[in-house]
Amino acid sequence: MIYPVSFRILLATVLLTFVTLVRAQDNYEIQVYGSDTVKKGHTMVELHSNYNLNGPSTTTNGVLPTKNALHETVEITHGWTDTFETGFYIFTSYRNDQGFNYVGSHIRPRWRVPDSWKWPVGASLSFEYGFEKRQFAEDTSDLEIRPIVDKQLGRWYLAFNPALERGLTGLNAGSGFTFSPNFMVSYDVTRVITLGLEYYGSVGPVTNWDSPTNQTNQLFPSIDLNLGDEWEFNFGIGFGLNDSSQTSQGTIVKMIVGRRFSF
C-alpha cells in the first residue's frame, strides 16, 4: 500500500517535531549504506537527527560534552550518472549550555558496480573527506574509504560496510587508518514495515587493533517505513555492547527522514 503524499508529509513533520522536542544527540550520521546510488538527474535530501541520552557530560580530549546534545545533519546527494553520485553534509549541534553551532562539512563521491556486470551482490565504493571544528571532534579533518556490499534475499536484506577512517589533522593525525566495520540485517515484515538490526564498530588501527575493552561496539534495533520510492524513513535506538562504548558514546536515539527530487 502506498500512502498519499499529504499523509507522508504529515508523518515526517510529526516525527521531526518529536525528535526536536527530545533534543537529539552524539554522532552526526549513523547509517549503514546500501550499494545503490541516487538515480541520474535526481537529488536526495536527508535530515539525520541523533540524540545522546547518557554520553560524556564533561569535556574530553578537548571535545565538548555530548550528553543531551542535539546533532542535526543535512545530507544532499545528487546522481550524476547511472553509477555515480556525490553527497554533501552539513553538521550542526545544539545543547542548552552550548547553544546552536555549525560543526563542519563533508563531501562524499561514490561509484557503484553497474548492473551490466551482473555481480551476485550489489557493490559500491565511497570516499568521504571533510572538516570539523576542534571543540566538536578530536580531528579537524579526516578521510573515510567505505566499500559497500549488500544483498536482497526475499524479505531479508544484508549490508556490510568495512570502512577505513583516518584523521588527517588533529589529535589522531599520523595514527594511520582505523577499521570501522558496519553491518545491517533487516526483514520486511509487511510492504510498509521493515525491522532491522544495525551494528557499528571501531576496532582500532588496521595494523594494531585495540584491546577488546577499548574497542567500540554499538547495536541499533531499527525500523524502516517504506512509504514509496520518493521517501526514506529510519528510526533506531542504539546502545554500547561494552563499557568503552557506553562511556564514549552512550545510548543514542536516531532518525533519518529523506525525500527524493527530480532536478
Contacts in CASP RR format, 6 or more apart in sequence:
PFRMAT RR
TARGET T0000
AUTHOR 0000-0000-0000
METHOD contacts of the structure
MODEL  1
MIYPVSFRILLATVLLTFVTLVRAQDNYEIQVYGSDTVKKGHTMVELHSN
YNLNGPSTTTNGVLPTKNALHETVEITHGWTDTFETGFYIFTSYRNDQGF
NYVGSHIRPRWRVPDSWKWPVGASLSFEYGFEKRQFAEDTSDLEIRPIVD
KQLGRWYLAFNPALERGLTGLNAGSGFTFSPNFMVSYDVTRVITLGLEYY
GSVGPVTNWDSPTNQTNQLFPSIDLNLGDEWEFNFGIGFGLNDSSQTSQG
TIVKMIVGRRFSF
1 191 0 8 1.000
1 192 0 8 1.000
2 227 0 8 1.000
2 228 0 8 1.000
3 11 0 8 1.000
3 227 0 8 1.000
3 228 0 8 1.000
8 227 0 8 1.000
8 228 0 8 1.000
8 230 0 8 1.000
8 231 0 8 1.000
11 225 0 8 1.000
11 227 0 8 1.000
11 233 0 8 1.000
12 231 0 8 1.000
12 233 0 8 1.000
12 257 0 8 1.000
12 258 0 8 1.000
12 259 0 8 1.000
15 233 0 8 1.000
15 235 0 8 1.000
15 255 0 8 1.000
15 257 0 8 1.000
16 47 0 8 1.000
16 49 0 8 1.000
16 255 0 8 1.000
16 257 0 8 1.000
19 49 0 8 1.000
19 51 0 8 1.000
19 253 0 8 1.000
19 255 0 8 1.000
20 49 0 8 1.000
20 70 0 8 1.000
22 51 0 8 1.000
22 253 0 8 1.000
23 51 0 8 1.000
23 68 0 8 1.000
23 69 0 8 1.000
23 70 0 8 1.000
23 94 0 8 1.000
24 49 0 8 1.000
24 50 0 8 1.000
24 51 0 8 1.000
24 52 0 8 1.000
24 70 0 8 1.000
24 71 0 8 1.000
24 72 0 8 1.000
24 253 0 8 1.000
24 254 0 8 1.000
24 255 0 8 1.000
25 50 0 8 1.000
25 51 0 8 1.000
25 52 0 8 1.000
25 53 0 8 1.000
25 66 0 8 1.000
25 68 0 8 1.000
25 69 0 8 1.000
25 70 0 8 1.000
25 71 0 8 1.000
25 252 0 8 1.000
25 253 0 8 1.000
25 254 0 8 1.000
26 50 0 8 1.000
26 51 0 8 1.000
26 52 0 8 1.000
26 55 0 8 1.000
26 66 0 8 1.000
26 69 0 8 1.000
26 71 0 8 1.000
26 249 0 8 1.000
26 250 0 8 1.000
26 252 0 8 1.000
27 50 0 8 1.000
27 71 0 8 1.000
27 249 0 8 1.000
27 252 0 8 1.000
27 254 0 8 1.000
28 48 0 8 1.000
28 50 0 8 1.000
28 71 0 8 1.000
28 73 0 8 1.000
28 89 0 8 1.000
28 91 0 8 1.000
28 103 0 8 1.000
29 48 0 8 1.000
29 73 0 8 1.000
29 75 0 8 1.000
29 89 0 8 1.000
30 48 0 8 1.000
30 50 0 8 1.000
30 198 0 8 1.000
30 200 0 8 1.000
30 220 0 8 1.000
30 252 0 8 1.000
30 254 0 8 1.000
31 48 0 8 1.000
31 234 0 8 1.000
31 256 0 8 1.000
32 159 0 8 1.000
32 161 0 8 1.000
32 182 0 8 1.000
32 183 0 8 1.000
32 184 0 8 1.000
32 198 0 8 1.000
32 200 0 8 1.000
33 124 0 8 1.000
33 126 0 8 1.000
33 146 0 8 1.000
33 148 0 8 1.000
33 159 0 8 1.000
33 161 0 8 1.000
33 182 0 8 1.000
34 124 0 8 1.000
34 148 0 8 1.000
34 150 0 8 1.000
34 159 0 8 1.000
34 161 0 8 1.000
35 112 0 8 1.000
35 113 0 8 1.000
35 121 0 8 1.000
35 122 0 8 1.000
35 123 0 8 1.000
35 124 0 8 1.000
35 148 0 8 1.000
35 149 0 8 1.000
35 150 0 8 1.000
35 159 0 8 1.000
36 112 0 8 1.000
36 124 0 8 1.000
37 79 0 8 1.000
37 82 0 8 1.000
37 83 0 8 1.000
37 84 0 8 1.000
37 85 0 8 1.000
37 110 0 8 1.000
37 111 0 8 1.000
37 112 0 8 1.000
37 124 0 8 1.000
38 44 0 8 1.000
38 77 0 8 1.000
38 78 0 8 1.000
38 79 0 8 1.000
38 85 0 8 1.000
38 260 0 8 1.000
39 79 0 8 1.000
39 82 0 8 1.000
40 79 0 8 1.000
40 80 0 8 1.000
40 81 0 8 1.000
40 82 0 8 1.000
41 78 0 8 1.000
41 79 0 8 1.000
41 80 0 8 1.000
41 262 0 8 1.000
41 263 0 8 1.000
42 78 0 8 1.000
42 79 0 8 1.000
42 260 0 8 1.000
42 261 0 8 1.000
42 262 0 8 1.000
42 263 0 8 1.000
43 76 0 8 1.000
43 77 0 8 1.000
43 78 0 8 1.000
43 79 0 8 1.000
43 260 0 8 1.000
43 261 0 8 1.000
43 262 0 8 1.000
43 263 0 8 1.000
44 75 0 8 1.000
44 76 0 8 1.000
44 77 0 8 1.000
44 78 0 8 1.000
44 232 0 8 1.000
44 258 0 8 1.000
44 259 0 8 1.000
44 260 0 8 1.000
44 261 0 8 1.000
45 74 0 8 1.000
45 75 0 8 1.000
45 76 0 8 1.000
45 258 0 8 1.000
45 259 0 8 1.000
45 261 0 8 1.000
46 74 0 8 1.000
46 75 0 8 1.000
46 76 0 8 1.000
46 77 0 8 1.000
46 232 0 8 1.000
46 256 0 8 1.000
46 257 0 8 1.000
46 258 0 8 1.000
46 259 0 8 1.000
47 72 0 8 1.000
47 73 0 8 1.000
47 74 0 8 1.000
47 75 0 8 1.000
47 256 0 8 1.000
47 257 0 8 1.000
47 258 0 8 1.000
48 71 0 8 1.000
48 72 0 8 1.000
48 73 0 8 1.000
48 74 0 8 1.000
48 75 0 8 1.000
48 254 0 8 1.000
48 255 0 8 1.000
48 256 0 8 1.000
49 70 0 8 1.000
49 71 0 8 1.000
49 72 0 8 1.000
49 254 0 8 1.000
49 255 0 8 1.000
49 256 0 8 1.000
49 257 0 8 1.000
50 70 0 8 1.000
50 71 0 8 1.000
50 73 0 8 1.000
50 252 0 8 1.000
50 253 0 8 1.000
50 254 0 8 1.000
50 255 0 8 1.000
51 68 0 8 1.000
51 69 0 8 1.000
51 70 0 8 1.000
51 71 0 8 1.000
51 252 0 8 1.000
51 253 0 8 1.000
51 254 0 8 1.000
52 66 0 8 1.000
52 67 0 8 1.000
52 68 0 8 1.000
52 69 0 8 1.000
52 249 0 8 1.000
52 250 0 8 1.000
52 251 0 8 1.000
52 252 0 8 1.000
53 67 0 8 1.000
53 68 0 8 1.000
53 250 0 8 1.000
53 251 0 8 1.000
53 252 0 8 1.000
53 253 0 8 1.000
54 67 0 8 1.000
54 246 0 8 1.000
54 250 0 8 1.000
54 251 0 8 1.000
55 65 0 8 1.000
55 66 0 8 1.000
55 67 0 8 1.000
55 246 0 8 1.000
55 247 0 8 1.000
55 248 0 8 1.000
55 249 0 8 1.000
55 250 0 8 1.000
55 251 0 8 1.000
56 63 0 8 1.000
56 65 0 8 1.000
56 66 0 8 1.000
56 67 0 8 1.000
56 247 0 8 1.000
56 248 0 8 1.000
57 65 0 8 1.000
57 67 0 8 1.000
58 65 0 8 1.000
59 65 0 8 1.000
61 138 0 8 1.000
61 171 0 8 1.000
62 134 0 8 1.000
62 135 0 8 1.000
62 138 0 8 1.000
63 135 0 8 1.000
63 136 0 8 1.000
63 137 0 8 1.000
63 138 0 8 1.000
64 95 0 8 1.000
64 98 0 8 1.000
64 135 0 8 1.000
64 136 0 8 1.000
65 95 0 8 1.000
66 95 0 8 1.000
68 95 0 8 1.000
68 96 0 8 1.000
69 93 0 8 1.000
69 94 0 8 1.000
69 95 0 8 1.000
69 98 0 8 1.000
70 93 0 8 1.000
70 94 0 8 1.000
70 95 0 8 1.000
71 91 0 8 1.000
71 92 0 8 1.000
71 93 0 8 1.000
71 94 0 8 1.000
71 103 0 8 1.000
72 92 0 8 1.000
72 93 0 8 1.000
72 94 0 8 1.000
73 89 0 8 1.000
73 90 0 8 1.000
73 91 0 8 1.000
73 92 0 8 1.000
74 89 0 8 1.000
74 90 0 8 1.000
74 92 0 8 1.000
75 87 0 8 1.000
75 88 0 8 1.000
75 89 0 8 1.000
76 87 0 8 1.000
76 88 0 8 1.000
77 85 0 8 1.000
77 86 0 8 1.000
77 87 0 8 1.000
77 88 0 8 1.000
77 108 0 8 1.000
78 85 0 8 1.000
78 86 0 8 1.000
78 87 0 8 1.000
78 263 0 8 1.000
79 85 0 8 1.000
79 86 0 8 1.000
80 86 0 8 1.000
82 114 0 8 1.000
83 111 0 8 1.000
83 112 0 8 1.000
83 113 0 8 1.000
83 114 0 8 1.000
84 109 0 8 1.000
84 110 0 8 1.000
84 111 0 8 1.000
84 112 0 8 1.000
85 109 0 8 1.000
85 110 0 8 1.000
86 107 0 8 1.000
86 108 0 8 1.000
86 109 0 8 1.000
86 110 0 8 1.000
87 107 0 8 1.000
87 108 0 8 1.000
87 109 0 8 1.000
87 110 0 8 1.000
88 105 0 8 1.000
88 106 0 8 1.000
88 107 0 8 1.000
88 108 0 8 1.000
89 105 0 8 1.000
89 106 0 8 1.000
89 107 0 8 1.000
89 108 0 8 1.000
90 102 0 8 1.000
90 104 0 8 1.000
90 105 0 8 1.000
91 102 0 8 1.000
91 103 0 8 1.000
91 104 0 8 1.000
91 105 0 8 1.000
91 106 0 8 1.000
91 132 0 8 1.000
91 136 0 8 1.000
92 100 0 8 1.000
92 101 0 8 1.000
92 102 0 8 1.000
92 103 0 8 1.000
93 100 0 8 1.000
93 101 0 8 1.000
93 103 0 8 1.000
93 136 0 8 1.000
94 100 0 8 1.000
94 101 0 8 1.000
101 133 0 8 1.000
101 136 0 8 1.000
102 133 0 8 1.000
103 132 0 8 1.000
103 133 0 8 1.000
103 136 0 8 1.000
103 137 0 8 1.000
104 130 0 8 1.000
104 131 0 8 1.000
104 132 0 8 1.000
104 133 0 8 1.000
104 136 0 8 1.000
105 130 0 8 1.000
105 131 0 8 1.000
106 128 0 8 1.000
106 129 0 8 1.000
106 130 0 8 1.000
106 131 0 8 1.000
107 128 0 8 1.000
107 129 0 8 1.000
107 130 0 8 1.000
108 126 0 8 1.000
108 127 0 8 1.000
108 128 0 8 1.000
108 129 0 8 1.000
109 126 0 8 1.000
109 127 0 8 1.000
110 124 0 8 1.000
110 125 0 8 1.000
110 126 0 8 1.000
110 127 0 8 1.000
111 124 0 8 1.000
111 125 0 8 1.000
111 126 0 8 1.000
112 122 0 8 1.000
112 123 0 8 1.000
112 124 0 8 1.000
112 125 0 8 1.000
112 148 0 8 1.000
113 119 0 8 1.000
113 122 0 8 1.000
113 123 0 8 1.000
113 124 0 8 1.000
120 151 0 8 1.000
121 149 0 8 1.000
121 150 0 8 1.000
121 151 0 8 1.000
122 148 0 8 1.000
122 149 0 8 1.000
122 150 0 8 1.000
122 151 0 8 1.000
123 147 0 8 1.000
123 148 0 8 1.000
123 149 0 8 1.000
123 150 0 8 1.000
124 147 0 8 1.000
124 148 0 8 1.000
125 145 0 8 1.000
125 146 0 8 1.000
125 147 0 8 1.000
125 148 0 8 1.000
126 144 0 8 1.000
126 145 0 8 1.000
126 146 0 8 1.000
126 148 0 8 1.000
127 143 0 8 1.000
127 144 0 8 1.000
127 145 0 8 1.000
127 146 0 8 1.000
128 143 0 8 1.000
128 144 0 8 1.000
128 146 0 8 1.000
129 141 0 8 1.000
129 142 0 8 1.000
129 143 0 8 1.000
129 144 0 8 1.000
130 141 0 8 1.000
130 142 0 8 1.000
130 143 0 8 1.000
131 140 0 8 1.000
131 141 0 8 1.000
131 142 0 8 1.000
132 139 0 8 1.000
132 140 0 8 1.000
132 141 0 8 1.000
132 142 0 8 1.000
133 140 0 8 1.000
134 140 0 8 1.000
134 170 0 8 1.000
138 170 0 8 1.000
138 171 0 8 1.000
138 172 0 8 1.000
139 167 0 8 1.000
139 168 0 8 1.000
139 169 0 8 1.000
139 170 0 8 1.000
139 171 0 8 1.000
139 172 0 8 1.000
139 173 0 8 1.000
140 169 0 8 1.000
140 170 0 8 1.000
141 167 0 8 1.000
141 168 0 8 1.000
141 169 0 8 1.000
141 170 0 8 1.000
142 165 0 8 1.000
142 166 0 8 1.000
142 167 0 8 1.000
142 168 0 8 1.000
143 165 0 8 1.000
143 166 0 8 1.000
143 167 0 8 1.000
143 168 0 8 1.000
144 163 0 8 1.000
144 164 0 8 1.000
144 165 0 8 1.000
144 166 0 8 1.000
145 163 0 8 1.000
145 164 0 8 1.000
145 177 0 8 1.000
146 161 0 8 1.000
146 162 0 8 1.000
146 163 0 8 1.000
146 164 0 8 1.000
147 161 0 8 1.000
147 162 0 8 1.000
147 163 0 8 1.000
148 159 0 8 1.000
148 160 0 8 1.000
148 161 0 8 1.000
149 159 0 8 1.000
149 160 0 8 1.000
149 161 0 8 1.000
150 157 0 8 1.000
150 158 0 8 1.000
150 159 0 8 1.000
150 160 0 8 1.000
151 157 0 8 1.000
151 158 0 8 1.000
151 159 0 8 1.000
154 188 0 8 1.000
155 187 0 8 1.000
155 188 0 8 1.000
156 185 0 8 1.000
156 186 0 8 1.000
156 187 0 8 1.000
156 188 0 8 1.000
157 184 0 8 1.000
157 185 0 8 1.000
157 186 0 8 1.000
157 187 0 8 1.000
157 188 0 8 1.000
157 194 0 8 1.000
158 183 0 8 1.000
158 184 0 8 1.000
158 185 0 8 1.000
159 183 0 8 1.000
159 184 0 8 1.000
160 181 0 8 1.000
160 182 0 8 1.000
160 183 0 8 1.000
160 184 0 8 1.000
161 181 0 8 1.000
161 182 0 8 1.000
161 183 0 8 1.000
162 179 0 8 1.000
162 181 0 8 1.000
162 182 0 8 1.000
163 179 0 8 1.000
163 180 0 8 1.000
163 181 0 8 1.000
163 182 0 8 1.000
164 177 0 8 1.000
164 178 0 8 1.000
164 179 0 8 1.000
164 180 0 8 1.000
164 206 0 8 1.000
165 177 0 8 1.000
165 178 0 8 1.000
165 180 0 8 1.000
165 202 0 8 1.000
166 174 0 8 1.000
166 175 0 8 1.000
166 176 0 8 1.000
166 177 0 8 1.000
166 178 0 8 1.000
167 173 0 8 1.000
167 174 0 8 1.000
167 175 0 8 1.000
167 176 0 8 1.000
175 205 0 8 1.000
176 205 0 8 1.000
176 206 0 8 1.000
176 207 0 8 1.000
177 205 0 8 1.000
177 206 0 8 1.000
178 202 0 8 1.000
178 203 0 8 1.000
178 204 0 8 1.000
178 205 0 8 1.000
178 206 0 8 1.000
179 202 0 8 1.000
179 203 0 8 1.000
179 204 0 8 1.000
179 205 0 8 1.000
179 206 0 8 1.000
179 209 0 8 1.000
180 200 0 8 1.000
180 201 0 8 1.000
180 202 0 8 1.000
180 203 0 8 1.000
181 199 0 8 1.000
181 201 0 8 1.000
181 203 0 8 1.000
182 198 0 8 1.000
182 199 0 8 1.000
182 200 0 8 1.000
182 201 0 8 1.000
183 198 0 8 1.000
183 199 0 8 1.000
184 196 0 8 1.000
184 197 0 8 1.000
184 198 0 8 1.000
184 199 0 8 1.000
185 196 0 8 1.000
185 197 0 8 1.000
186 194 0 8 1.000
186 195 0 8 1.000
186 196 0 8 1.000
186 197 0 8 1.000
186 222 0 8 1.000
186 224 0 8 1.000
187 194 0 8 1.000
187 195 0 8 1.000
187 196 0 8 1.000
188 194 0 8 1.000
188 226 0 8 1.000
189 195 0 8 1.000
191 226 0 8 1.000
192 225 0 8 1.000
192 226 0 8 1.000
192 227 0 8 1.000
193 223 0 8 1.000
193 224 0 8 1.000
193 225 0 8 1.000
193 226 0 8 1.000
194 223 0 8 1.000
194 224 0 8 1.000
194 225 0 8 1.000
194 226 0 8 1.000
195 221 0 8 1.000
195 222 0 8 1.000
195 223 0 8 1.000
196 221 0 8 1.000
196 222 0 8 1.000
196 223 0 8 1.000
196 224 0 8 1.000
197 219 0 8 1.000
197 220 0 8 1.000
197 221 0 8 1.000
197 222 0 8 1.000
198 219 0 8 1.000
198 220 0 8 1.000
198 222 0 8 1.000
198 236 0 8 1.000
199 217 0 8 1.000
199 218 0 8 1.000
199 219 0 8 1.000
199 220 0 8 1.000
200 216 0 8 1.000
200 217 0 8 1.000
200 218 0 8 1.000
200 220 0 8 1.000
201 215 0 8 1.000
201 216 0 8 1.000
201 217 0 8 1.000
201 218 0 8 1.000
202 215 0 8 1.000
202 216 0 8 1.000
203 209 0 8 1.000
203 210 0 8 1.000
203 215 0 8 1.000
204 210 0 8 1.000
204 215 0 8 1.000
209 215 0 8 1.000
212 242 0 8 1.000
213 242 0 8 1.000
213 243 0 8 1.000
213 244 0 8 1.000
214 244 0 8 1.000
215 242 0 8 1.000
215 244 0 8 1.000
215 245 0 8 1.000
216 240 0 8 1.000
216 242 0 8 1.000
216 244 0 8 1.000
216 245 0 8 1.000
216 248 0 8 1.000
216 249 0 8 1.000
217 240 0 8 1.000
217 241 0 8 1.000
217 242 0 8 1.000
217 245 0 8 1.000
218 238 0 8 1.000
218 239 0 8 1.000
218 240 0 8 1.000
218 241 0 8 1.000
218 245 0 8 1.000
218 249 0 8 1.000
218 252 0 8 1.000
219 238 0 8 1.000
219 239 0 8 1.000
219 240 0 8 1.000
219 241 0 8 1.000
220 236 0 8 1.000
220 237 0 8 1.000
220 238 0 8 1.000
220 252 0 8 1.000
220 254 0 8 1.000
221 236 0 8 1.000
221 237 0 8 1.000
221 238 0 8 1.000
222 234 0 8 1.000
222 235 0 8 1.000
222 236 0 8 1.000
223 234 0 8 1.000
223 235 0 8 1.000
223 236 0 8 1.000
224 232 0 8 1.000
224 233 0 8 1.000
224 234 0 8 1.000
225 231 0 8 1.000
225 233 0 8 1.000
227 233 0 8 1.000
229 260 0 8 1.000
230 259 0 8 1.000
230 260 0 8 1.000
231 257 0 8 1.000
231 258 0 8 1.000
231 259 0 8 1.000
231 260 0 8 1.000
232 256 0 8 1.000
232 257 0 8 1.000
232 258 0 8 1.000
232 259 0 8 1.000
232 260 0 8 1.000
233 255 0 8 1.000
233 256 0 8 1.000
233 257 0 8 1.000
233 258 0 8 1.000
234 254 0 8 1.000
234 255 0 8 1.000
234 256 0 8 1.000
235 254 0 8 1.000
235 255 0 8 1.000
235 256 0 8 1.000
236 253 0 8 1.000
236 254 0 8 1.000
236 255 0 8 1.000
237 251 0 8 1.000
237 252 0 8 1.000
237 253 0 8 1.000
237 254 0 8 1.000
238 251 0 8 1.000
238 252 0 8 1.000
238 253 0 8 1.000
238 254 0 8 1.000
239 245 0 8 1.000
239 246 0 8 1.000
239 250 0 8 1.000
239 251 0 8 1.000
239 252 0 8 1.000
240 246 0 8 1.000
240 249 0 8 1.000
240 250 0 8 1.000
240 251 0 8 1.000
END
